[in-house]
Amino acid sequence: MDVLLDGLLQAVRMLLTGDEDTWSITALTLRVSLTATTVALLLGVPLGTALALGRFPGRRMLLAAANTGMGLPPVVVGLFVTVLLWRSGPLGAFGLLYSSTAMVVAQALIATPIVSALTAAALQQVDPDFLLQMRALGATRARALRALLAEARLPLLAAALAGFGAVVSEVGAAQMVGGNIAGQTRVLTTAAVLATSRGQFALAIAFGLVLLAIAFAVNLFVTLAQQRDSRPSS
């Protein structure tokens, strides 16, 4: 207990004094995770929309695959991306393994099924006659789809939050494809694992506190957005 308390105090002191390594690792963590989440949204929202509204052969199989992907082990994704980017692999010529780009690819693969499955679930909860009503009012199909997405904006925001939460906190894929290289691919989760293995508990706790602060900030933003949106108009 004394070790934990001492480590916690040292971690707070380290954060308040602006430790350069801690904040550079934090900046890289945010850059990689936000980029991966953006890619997942660009891929997952259209896919989830198609799964929710489309009627085509194999739709249920794809929806089941997206739901299964929500529980996909990050280590499996890391192994898959490593094989692809290995020097003798299909994409090895690009030399992306052990880079932040490889980490973005792996994290985007983790987040995309989450975003697509939650998007499909959100759109399926909207009144099925909504699109018909919009078309009857003269809206084009594209405009009706935009209105539908706006109607489900809060669940879509939650889908983005879930995707970001999945990638910012994962460690297996990030370490496999990034290599945990100081100054290049070391993020908060892999840095915490390394610090713990070295017995640097204060540093590991500092990384953990930063992760908690990021999670709290993102959840606070979503909560405020939901509360503001749910207020009755005057």
C-alpha positions as CSV (number, residue, x, y, z in Angstrom):
1,M,0.0,0.0,0.0
2,D,2.9,2.4,0.8
3,V,4.5,1.6,-2.6
4,L,1.2,2.5,-4.3
5,L,0.7,5.7,-2.4
6,D,4.3,6.8,-2.9
7,G,4.0,6.0,-6.6
8,L,0.7,7.9,-6.9
9,L,2.3,11.0,-5.2
10,Q,5.3,10.8,-7.5
11,A,3.1,10.4,-10.5
12,V,1.0,13.5,-9.7
13,R,4.3,15.5,-9.1
14,M,5.6,14.3,-12.4
15,L,2.5,15.3,-14.3
16,L,2.3,18.7,-12.6
17,T,5.9,19.6,-13.4
18,G,5.4,18.8,-17.1
19,D,7.6,15.8,-17.7
20,E,8.6,16.0,-21.3
21,D,8.6,12.3,-22.1
22,T,5.1,11.8,-20.5
23,W,3.6,14.6,-22.6
24,S,5.3,13.6,-25.8
25,I,4.0,10.0,-25.4
26,T,0.5,11.5,-24.6
27,A,0.6,13.6,-27.8
28,L,1.5,10.5,-29.9
29,T,-1.2,8.5,-28.2
30,L,-3.9,11.1,-29.1
31,R,-2.6,11.5,-32.6
32,V,-2.6,7.8,-33.4
33,S,-5.9,7.0,-31.6
34,L,-7.8,10.0,-33.0
35,T,-6.6,9.3,-36.6
36,A,-7.6,5.6,-36.2
37,T,-11.0,6.7,-34.9
38,T,-11.5,9.1,-37.8
39,V,-10.7,6.3,-40.3
40,A,-13.0,4.0,-38.5
41,L,-15.8,6.6,-38.7
42,L,-15.2,7.1,-42.4
43,L,-15.4,3.4,-43.0
44,G,-17.8,2.3,-40.3
45,V,-20.6,4.8,-40.6
46,P,-21.3,4.1,-44.3
47,L,-21.0,0.4,-43.7
48,G,-23.3,0.5,-40.7
49,T,-25.8,2.6,-42.7
50,A,-25.8,0.1,-45.5
51,L,-26.3,-2.8,-43.1
52,A,-29.2,-1.0,-41.4
53,L,-31.0,0.2,-44.5
54,G,-29.9,-2.0,-47.3
55,R,-31.5,-5.1,-48.5
56,F,-29.0,-7.3,-50.3
57,P,-27.8,-11.0,-50.2
58,G,-25.4,-11.6,-47.3
59,R,-26.6,-8.6,-45.3
60,R,-27.3,-10.6,-42.1
61,M,-24.0,-12.4,-42.4
62,L,-22.2,-9.1,-42.6
63,L,-24.1,-7.7,-39.7
64,A,-23.3,-10.8,-37.7
65,A,-19.6,-10.3,-38.7
66,A,-19.7,-6.7,-37.6
67,N,-21.2,-7.6,-34.2
68,T,-18.6,-10.4,-33.8
69,G,-15.9,-7.8,-34.6
70,M,-16.9,-5.8,-31.6
71,G,-15.2,-8.5,-29.5
72,L,-12.3,-9.1,-31.8
73,P,-9.1,-9.6,-29.7
74,P,-6.6,-6.8,-30.5
75,V,-3.8,-9.3,-30.5
76,V,-5.4,-11.1,-33.4
77,V,-5.6,-7.8,-35.3
78,G,-2.0,-7.1,-34.4
79,L,-0.9,-10.5,-35.7
80,F,-2.9,-10.0,-39.0
81,V,-1.4,-6.6,-39.6
82,T,2.1,-7.8,-38.7
83,V,1.9,-10.6,-41.3
84,L,0.7,-8.1,-43.9
85,L,3.4,-5.6,-43.2
86,W,6.3,-8.0,-42.6
87,R,9.2,-7.7,-45.0
88,S,8.1,-10.8,-46.9
89,G,4.4,-10.0,-46.5
90,P,2.1,-8.6,-49.2
91,L,2.7,-5.0,-48.1
92,G,6.2,-5.4,-46.8
93,A,7.7,-3.3,-49.6
94,F,6.1,-0.2,-48.0
95,G,8.2,-0.5,-44.8
96,L,5.4,0.4,-42.5
97,L,5.9,-2.1,-39.8
98,Y,7.0,-0.6,-36.4
99,S,5.7,2.8,-37.4
100,S,2.9,5.0,-36.1
101,T,1.1,4.3,-39.5
102,A,1.0,0.6,-38.8
103,M,-0.5,1.4,-35.4
104,V,-3.2,3.5,-37.0
105,V,-4.0,0.7,-39.4
106,A,-4.3,-1.8,-36.6
107,Q,-6.4,0.4,-34.4
108,A,-8.7,1.4,-37.3
109,L,-9.3,-2.3,-37.9
110,I,-10.2,-2.7,-34.3
111,A,-12.5,0.3,-34.2
112,T,-14.3,-0.1,-37.6
113,P,-16.5,-3.1,-36.6
114,I,-17.5,-1.4,-33.4
115,V,-18.5,1.8,-35.2
116,S,-20.3,-0.1,-38.0
117,A,-22.3,-2.4,-35.6
118,L,-23.3,0.5,-33.3
119,T,-24.2,2.7,-36.3
120,A,-26.4,-0.1,-37.7
121,A,-28.1,-0.6,-34.3
122,A,-28.6,3.2,-33.9
123,L,-30.2,3.6,-37.3
124,Q,-32.5,0.6,-36.8
125,Q,-33.9,2.3,-33.8
126,V,-35.1,5.3,-35.8
127,D,-38.7,5.3,-37.0
128,P,-38.7,3.1,-40.2
129,D,-41.1,5.6,-41.8
130,F,-38.7,8.5,-41.4
131,L,-37.0,8.1,-44.8
132,L,-40.4,7.6,-46.5
133,Q,-41.7,10.8,-44.9
134,M,-38.6,12.7,-46.0
135,R,-38.9,11.5,-49.5
136,A,-42.6,12.4,-49.5
137,L,-41.6,15.9,-48.5
138,G,-39.5,16.2,-51.6
139,A,-36.0,15.4,-50.2
140,T,-33.5,13.6,-52.3
141,R,-32.2,10.3,-51.1
142,A,-28.9,11.8,-50.1
143,R,-30.6,14.6,-48.1
144,A,-32.9,12.1,-46.5
145,L,-29.9,10.0,-45.4
146,R,-28.2,13.1,-44.0
147,A,-31.4,13.9,-42.0
148,L,-31.6,10.3,-40.8
149,L,-28.0,10.5,-39.5
150,A,-28.7,13.8,-37.9
151,E,-31.7,12.2,-36.1
152,A,-29.4,9.5,-34.7
153,R,-26.5,11.8,-33.9
154,L,-26.3,11.0,-30.2
155,P,-26.0,7.2,-30.7
156,L,-23.5,7.9,-33.5
157,L,-21.5,10.0,-31.1
158,A,-21.6,7.1,-28.7
159,A,-20.4,4.8,-31.4
160,A,-17.4,7.2,-32.1
161,L,-16.7,7.2,-28.3
162,A,-16.8,3.5,-28.1
163,G,-14.4,3.2,-31.1
164,F,-12.0,5.7,-29.5
165,G,-12.2,4.0,-26.1
166,A,-11.3,0.7,-27.7
167,V,-8.2,1.9,-29.4
168,V,-6.8,4.4,-26.9
169,S,-6.8,1.7,-24.2
170,E,-5.5,-1.3,-26.2
171,V,-1.9,-2.5,-25.8
172,G,-1.5,-5.8,-27.7
173,A,-1.9,-4.7,-31.3
174,A,0.0,-1.4,-30.6
175,Q,3.0,-3.2,-29.2
176,M,3.0,-5.9,-32.0
177,V,2.9,-3.6,-34.9
178,G,4.6,-0.5,-33.3
179,G,7.4,-2.2,-31.4
180,N,7.2,0.3,-28.5
181,I,10.1,2.4,-29.9
182,A,10.9,5.5,-27.7
183,G,10.0,8.7,-29.5
184,Q,8.4,7.0,-32.4
185,T,5.8,4.4,-31.5
186,R,5.6,4.4,-27.7
187,V,2.1,5.2,-26.5
188,L,0.6,5.5,-23.0
189,T,-0.5,1.8,-22.7
190,T,2.8,0.3,-24.0
191,A,4.8,2.8,-22.0
192,A,2.9,1.8,-18.8
193,V,3.6,-1.9,-19.5
194,L,7.3,-1.2,-20.0
195,A,7.6,1.0,-16.9
196,T,5.9,-1.7,-14.8
197,S,8.2,-4.4,-16.1
198,R,11.2,-2.2,-15.0
199,G,9.7,-1.5,-11.6
200,Q,9.2,2.2,-12.4
201,F,5.7,2.2,-10.7
202,A,5.5,6.0,-10.4
203,L,6.0,6.4,-14.1
204,A,3.5,3.6,-14.9
205,I,0.9,5.2,-12.6
206,A,1.5,8.6,-14.3
207,F,0.7,7.0,-17.7
208,G,-2.4,5.4,-16.1
209,L,-3.6,8.7,-14.7
210,V,-3.2,10.4,-18.1
211,L,-5.2,7.7,-19.7
212,L,-7.9,8.1,-17.1
213,A,-7.9,11.9,-17.7
214,I,-8.4,11.4,-21.4
215,A,-11.2,8.9,-20.9
216,F,-12.9,11.3,-18.4
217,A,-12.5,14.3,-20.8
218,V,-14.0,12.4,-23.7
219,N,-16.9,11.1,-21.7
220,L,-17.5,14.5,-20.2
221,F,-17.7,16.0,-23.7
222,V,-20.2,13.3,-24.8
223,T,-22.3,13.7,-21.6
224,L,-22.5,17.5,-22.0
225,A,-23.5,17.0,-25.7
226,Q,-26.2,14.6,-24.7
227,Q,-27.6,16.8,-22.0
228,R,-27.6,19.9,-24.1
229,D,-29.4,18.0,-26.9
230,S,-32.0,16.5,-24.6
231,R,-33.0,19.8,-23.1
232,P,-36.6,20.8,-24.1
233,S,-36.6,23.8,-26.5
234,S,-38.2,26.9,-25.2
